[in-house]
Amino acid sequence: MRLADLTWPDAERARGRVLAVPVGATEQHGPHLPLSTDTDIAVALAEGLARARDDVLVAPPVAYGSSGEHGAFAGTLSIGQAATETLLVELGRSALPPGGGPFAQVVLVCGHFGNVAPVRRAVRRLRAEGRDVRAFFPRWDGDAHAGRTETSLMLALAPERVRLAEATPGETAEIGELLPRLMADGVRAVSPSGVLGDPRGASAPEGERLLAEGVAQLAELVATEDAEWLAARS
C-alpha cells in the first residue's frame, strides 16, 4: 500500500499503478486538534483508496503547504503557494517521466483548503505536458476549519490525539463572508482560538461516515475517463 515500504525492485514490479499523493499542511487546528490534522486526513483518504483498489500505492505525504493565513499561531509552518506548486509539478514530472515510468496516474489528495489554488495550477501544468495527473478535493458540508467536520474525522482516525475538553466554538459565520478578511488579516484576526466553526457534537461515527464518503468520491475521480467531468472537479 505504501510506496515508502517498497524497495526499488518492488516498485519496478508494481508498474502501471496509481500513485496517490496526500497533500496536507502543518498548521494550527484550534486548541483541540493536532497540527497534522490536514495531513492525517489526506493520508487516510489515500489509504482508503488503496484498500478499495489493488492498483494504488500511497506516496509519503507532502506535510507542508500554503498556510500563511495561520501564521500567527505557534507551530504553523508554511512554504507558500509558489513553492507548493513547484514542489507538486516536479513531483509529478518525476513520477510520470517522458517515455513512461512505474506509475500510470498520479492523484493529488488535497487535505488543506489553502492548497487548492497551487494544486490546481500544478495539475493544469502537468496535464498540459501530457501527464495523467488529477486532483481530489473532498466535498464535505460543515465547518470550514477545526469545527465539527474535522473533529469528527480525527475522532475516527486518532481519538487519542483529540482534546475534546478544550474544543470550543470559534467564528461560525459562513466562510464566504469571512474569506476577504481571512486573506487580508489572517485567521487569528477573525478567530482568536483558530476555530472556524463549532466542534461540539463531533463523533467518531460521523467521522467514519465522512471518510467513507470521501473515499467513494476519490475512487470515482480515479476511475473516470470523462475529460469534462474530470476538468470540472480538478
FENCORLIN-V87572 format. One record per backbone hydrogen bond with DSSP energy under -0.5 kcal/mol. CO is the residue of the C=O (numbers start at 1). NH is the residue of the N-H. Records with the same first field share a line. If there is no record, write none. Layout:
CO->NH + NH
This chain:
1->3 + 58
2->5
3->6
7->11
8->12
9->13
10->14
12->15
14->17
17->104 + 105
18->20 + 57
19->21 + 107
20->22 + 59
21->109
22->24 + 62
23->111
25->27 + 39
26->77
29->32 + 33
30->29
32->163
33->29
34->37
35->27
36->40
37->41
38->42
39->43
40->44
41->45
42->46
43->47
44->48
45->49
46->50
47->51
48->52
49->53
53->56
55->18
57->20 + 59
58->3 + 4
61->63
62->24
65->67 + 79 + 80
67->70
68->71
69->187
70->73
73->76
77->26 + 65
79->83
80->84
81->85
82->86
83->87
84->88
85->89
86->90
87->91
88->92
89->93
90->94
91->95
92->96
94->97
95->103
97->100
102->16 + 17
105->19
106->134
107->21 + 109
108->110 + 136
109->23 + 111
110->138
112->115
113->116
115->119
116->120
117->121
118->122
119->123
120->124
121->125
122->126
123->127
124->128
125->129
126->131
127->130
131->133
132->106
134->108
136->110
138->140
145->196
147->151
148->152
149->153
150->154
151->155
152->156
153->157
154->158
155->159
158->161
159->162
162->164
163->166
164->167
166->168
174->177 + 178
175->179
178->181 + 182
179->183
180->184
181->185 + 186
182->186
186->189 + 190
187->190 + 191
191->194
195->171 + 197
196->144 + 145
197->170
198->148
199->202
203->207
204->208
205->209
206->210
207->211
208->212
209->213
210->214
211->215
212->216
213->217
214->218
215->219
216->220
217->221
218->222
219->223
220->224
225->227
226->230
227->231
228->232
229->233
230->233 + 234
